Amino acid sequence: MGILAVLALPLLLLGISGIIYICQSVRWLLSKSAVQNKVVVITDAISGLGKECSRVFHTGGARLVLCGRTWEKLEALYDALISVADPSMTYAPKLILLDISDINCIQDVAKEILNCYGCVDILINNASMKVKGAVQSISLELDKKIMDANYFGPITLTKAILPNMISRRTGQIVLINSIQGKIGIPFRAAYAASKHAAVGFFDCLRAEMEEFDISVSTVNPTFICSYHRQPAPGNWEASIWKFFFRKVAYGVHPVEVAEEVLRTVSSKKQEVLMANPIPRTAVYIRTFFPELFFAIVASGIREKLKTEKE
């Protein structure tokens, strides 16, 4: 009887773990089946996240239209995808040259995208540009370039594809944004502003498209990185600033985000925040206790500048 009592808890935990694993596996299979035969457009497919999104949607049987600025990199991605997939279960991707920051070319590129299959079922706005620096050190020209890449580019392409979805009364638009669309982090003013603007646009679009049965989803991860970075050393890391923001620097791996995008498309979830408890807490405090949030940020800036002087 004593042995059974000792083994009861491990067996219970093992059983629960098995159930969770089975549920996750079933959910993953359902997510993949939800995109089978769907026409999926992915912008900046040659980025780290773009490649992973291409991989998961390709293996799911989607008809991919991959967009990127460099033809050689698009061809390399094409070769990588078809070399590992079963050709009887997948479609060969279509490749389109697109610089999302070149607003003037987007209308023509959108026509080229629609000509691939005659329609678009899922548009994944993945392209993004980052910049880091103090507000006074960033030129207005660079501010505009960031806005073109992160805001005007995605909304211009979305508007160009939207009539096709509205006429068919079906479709899904996914914006891969950032936690900085929710909170502004110092020394990233241009980037955060563009991400805030994108969130505002797609929130409005979501409400307007409901009558046409078009879903709009936003996925907001922390920084996307190819590996987990350690924060730079410094005494200021020991401050309350560290408590709220140090985990943001670790980022999220592209594989994790790509799999979450697939699940979001399958479930048609409206908004996803991919962040650990610390950044989530920061978003909560910014919403409900803004003065506390601003005080924490200001404290972090003062300590960082003090450390740099020392």
N, C-alpha and C positions, 0 to 999 in steps of 0.2 A: 504493500500500500504506500509505503514511504517513497519507493522508487517511482511509482506512478505520479505521486504528487510533485516530485522533483522534475519529472519529464513533461508534466502537463503544460507549463508555461512555454518551454522551447517549442513543443509541438504546436501549441496554439499560435505562436509567432510565425512558425514555419508555414502553417496553414494559411494564415492571413497574408503572408508574403506571396504565397502561391496564387491566391485569389487575386491580389493586386496585379501580379505579373500577367495573369491570364486576361484580366480586364483591360490592361494597357495594350496587350497584344491584339485583342479583338478591336479595340478602339483604333489602333494603328492600321489594321487591315481595312476597317470601314472607311478611314480617312483616305486611304489610297484608292479604294474603289469609287469614292465620291468624285474623283477627278478623271476617271477613265474616260477617254474619248473627248474630254473637254479641251477647248482651245484656250491655252493659257499663255499670256504675254508677260514676260519678265524683263523689266528694264535693268540696265547695268548687270547683265547676267555674267559678266566676266569678273566681277568683284568676288571676294571670298564668300559673302552671303549669297550672291547671285548664283554662283556655281553650285552651292549646296541646295538652294531652292530648285535649280534646274535638275539636279540629281534626284531629289525626292519626287518631284512631279513627273519626271521622265519615267522612273521606275513604276510610278502609279498609272502609267498608260495615257498621260495627257498628250495632246498635240501641241507641242511647244513652239512659241515664236520668241526667240532669244534676241535681245537688243543689247548692243554695246558699242563703244566708240572705236574699238580696234578690230579690224577684220581678222587679223592673224590670231588674236586671242579668242575670237568667236569660233574660228575653225578648230583651234586646239580644244576648246570646250566641246564642240560637236564630236570630234574624234574620241574624246574621253567618254562621252555619254554612250555613243553607239558601240564602243568596244566592250562595255561591261553589261549591257542590257540584252535581253532576249529580243531579237528583231521581230519575232512573231507576236510579241506581247506589247511592243512599243512602237512609236512613230519616230521617224527621223526628224529632228528639229529643223525649223526654218530659222535662218539667220538674217538679221536686219541691222544695218549700221544706224546708230542713233546716239547723238550727243544731247542729252536731256537739257543741258544748259543753253543750247542753241535754239532759242524759241522760234526763230523764223523757219526752221526746217521741219518742225514737229507735225504740222498739218500734212505735208507731203509724206512724211514717214508713216503717219497714221493710216493714210490711204494704202500704202504699201503693206502695212500690217494686216489691214482688213482684206486685202487681195489674196493673202496667203490661204485663208480658209473661208472667206466670205462673212466671217463673224468673229467676235471675241466673247468667250464665256467668262473668263477671269482675267482681270488686269492687275498685275502686281507691280506697284510703284516702289521700286527698290533703290533707284539711283539717289545718291546723296553726296554732298561735298562738305568737308569739315574745315574749320579754321580755329586757331587758338591764339589769343592775344588780348591785351588791354584795349578797351574801346578806342582810346585816343591813338593807338598804334595801327589800327585797322583802317585802311582807306575806304572812302565811300564807294569807289569802284569795286573793291573786293566785297563790300557789303552787298552790292547789287548782284555780283556774280554768285554769291552764296544764295541769295533769294531766287535767282533764276534757276539754279540747280535743284534747290530743295523745295521751292514753292511754285514759281511760275511754270517750270518745266512739267512737273507732275500734273498740275491742274490743267495745263494746256493739252497734254496728251489725253487726260481723262475726258475733257470736254469734246475732244475730237472723236473718241471711241463711244461716248455716251449715246449719241443718236442711234447707233446700231443696236445697243442694248435696249433702249427705250422702245424701238420699233418691234423688237422681239419679246419685250416685257419679261426679260430674264437677264441675269448677269450678276457678277460680283466684282467689286473694286476693293483692292487691299492696299492700304498705305503702310509701308514699313517705316515707322517714324522713330521716335526716341523719347526716353524719359524726359529729355530736355524740352519736349513739347508740353510738359506738365510743370516743370520747375526750371528756373534759370540758374545756371551754374556760372560763377564769375570767370572772366576771361574767355567766355564763349558766347558773347552777346549776339553776334551775327548769326551763328548757328542756332542758338536757342530761339531767336526771333523768327527765323525761317520755319523752325519746327512748330512753334506756337501758331504761326499763320496757317500752316498745313492742317493742324488739328482743327482749327476753327472752320476752315473751308470744308473738310470732309465730315465734320459733325453736322454742318448745315446740309451738305449733300445727302447724308444718310436719311435725314428727315424728309427731304424733298423726293427722294427716289423710292420711298416706301410704297407709294401708290402704283409704281411700275414693277414691283416685286424684284427690285435690284438691291442687293445687299452691299453695304459699305462697312468695311472692317479696318481698324487700325491696330497695328502691333507695335507696342512701345517697349523695346528693350533698353537696358542700360547700354553702355558702350559695347559695340560689337568688335571682338578681337579674335585673332587666330590662336591665341594662347592666353593663359592667365598671367597678366602682368602684376608685378609687385609694385606697390606705390613707392615713389621716390623717397629716400630717407630724409629725415629732418625732424627737429624737435617739435615743430608745430603739429606733427602727426599725433602727438599725445593730447591735443586739445579736444574740446567738445565737437569741433569741426570734423575731426576724424570719426567720431561716433556716428555722425550722420552721413558722411560722404566717402569714407575710405573704400567701402565695398564697390562704389560706382566704378573705381579705377580697374577692378578686376574684369569687368565686362562679361559678356555672354558669348559663348562659342557659336560660330555660324551654323554648325550642325543643329544645335539646340533651337536656334531661331527658325531655321528652315523647317524643322519638324513641327514647331509651333504654328508656323504659317500654314502648313498643310492641315493641321487640326482645326485651325481657325476657319479655313475655307470649307472644310467638311461640316463643321458645326454652325457656320455662319455667325459666329460670335462677333458682336459689334466692336468690342474693345478688349485688348489684352495688354497687361502691364507685366513685362518680364523683368522682375527685379527681386532681390532678396529683401528681407524685412527692413533693413536699414534705409535704403532708398524709398521703399514704400512708406516708411514712417515719415520721411522728409516730405513726400507728396501730401500726406495727411496733414502734417503740421502747416505746410504752406497754405493749404485750403482752409483749415479751421483756426489756426493760430498764426496768422501772417507776421505779426510783430515779433513773435518768438523766432520764427524762421529767419527773418531779416537780421535779427540780433546774432543768431548763430553764424550766419554767413559773414556778417561784418567782423565778428570775432575771429573767424578763420582767416579772413584777408589780413587783418592786423597782425596776427601771429605769423602768418606766412611771410609778410614783408619784413617783420622783425627778424625772423630766422635768416632771410636772405642777406640782410644788412650785417648780421653777425658772422 
